[in-house]
Amino acid sequence: MSMSLEGTVAIVTGAARGMGAEHVRGLVGAGAKVVAADVLDELGNALADELGPSVMYRHLDVTDPAGWETVVAQAEEAWGPVGVLVNNAGIVTFGSIEELSLQDWQRTLDVNLTGVFLGMHSVVRSMKMAGQGAIVNISSTAGLQGLANLGAYVASKWGVRGLTKTAALEFGPSNIRVNSIHPGPIRTAMIDGLPDNMAAAYPIPRVGEPSEVTAMLLFILRDATYTTGHEFVIDGGSVVGSRVGSPIE
Ligand SMILES: NC(=O)c1ccc[n+]([C@@H]2O[C@H](COP(=O)([O-])OP(=O)(O)OC[C@H]3O[C@@H](n4cnc5c(N)ncnc54)[C@H](O)[C@@H]3O)[C@@H](O)[C@H]2O)c1
């Protein structure tokens, strides 16, 4: 059994560039109508121009509750109730627990975790109206392990993982599935400046491409119809272990 996305109304946050933009392309290719939301208006508008009338770009800071209400209302007015939500917007903040400022800690949690809460909080009524829905929250392999100097990011992504499971329990009886995707390093602006060889010791020794994450997203939305509350890891096997330091080289 698989679910068609033809005509489905989707909201993707952090959609102006990187993985979010690729998710918008994939969803449009699958027949969905997509509200692409971001704070980078120039890039977002360019994406909407590129993809045509199946995409509308809207300015949305995911930490803004009123902004969420507006975007959901505009989606409903244009196309009808929302069937898919991809909570993809995120920021990364580097710094040890000793050195990280409270402001950086709070901003990271606000965007990466509160933004996901607000997205689900604002969209679920619309999905209930539609009688079905699927939500995918973008966590990270940082939501599966600890990483030195990334405490705020790690805490936010573990939070997304836990909130996803709670949402799955609350929304399941309304025919709404909620899952999380956990990418390892993916070639976007977010990993610019990190060492080129960062993936050298992974089982698949390279960074991933946004299109590979989009393929997993579409699988979850279309085909994983009996799966909710779960983690979909796409990381070249990085959390499996490292070949470096094995007792038997
Ligand atoms: N690139 C990686 O290696 C990697 C790995 C694991 C998880 N992730 C996660 O994937 C998601 C997408 O990241 P990406 O790699 O495409 O990076 P990116 O920086 O290219 O994209 C993130 C997008 O989110 C938007 N954004 C930031 N703050 C926002 C806010 N307050 N409101 C609305 N939009 C906002 C940005 O403008 C940007 O367009 C993020 O949640 C990120 O944490 C990325």
The ligand as a Gaussian input file, in Angstrom:
#p B3LYP/6-31G(d) Opt

LIG

0 1
 N       23.794000      19.501000       6.636000
 C       23.971000      18.579000       7.562000
 O       25.027000      17.973000       7.641000
 C       22.846000      18.229000       8.532000
 C       22.971000      17.041000       9.264000
 C       21.956000      16.666000      10.129000
 C       20.819000      17.445000      10.243000
 N       20.726000      18.614000       9.538000
 C       19.497000      19.390000       9.694000
 O       18.861000      19.500000       8.434000
 C       18.066000      20.690000       8.413000
 C       18.374000      21.476000       7.149000
 O       19.696000      21.955000       7.213000
 P       20.630000      22.192000       5.922000
 O       21.791000      21.307000       6.079000
 O       19.832000      22.154000       4.706000
 O       21.185000      23.659000       6.264000
 P       20.894000      25.093000       5.638000
 O       21.531000      26.049000       6.579000
 O       21.262000      25.142000       4.206000
 O       19.303000      25.199000       5.722000
 C       18.617000      25.554000       6.880000
 C       17.484000      26.483000       6.480000
 O       16.746000      26.808000       7.654000
 C       16.446000      28.178000       7.601000
 N       16.199000      28.729000       8.932000
 C       17.095000      28.964000       9.915000
 N       16.488000      29.532000      10.964000
 C       15.175000      29.659000      10.628000
 C       14.045000      30.167000      11.304000
 N       14.128000      30.694000      12.536000
 N       12.843000      30.121000      10.673000
 C       12.744000      29.611000       9.417000
 N       13.793000      29.126000       8.728000
 C       14.991000      29.153000       9.335000
 C       17.669000      28.809000       6.960000
 O       17.399000      30.114000       6.462000
 C       18.001000      27.808000       5.878000
 O       17.345000      28.075000       4.659000
 C       18.375000      21.418000       9.718000
 O       17.371000      21.142000      10.678000
 C       19.674000      20.803000      10.162000
 O       19.880000      20.898000      11.553000
 C       21.706000      19.009000       8.687000

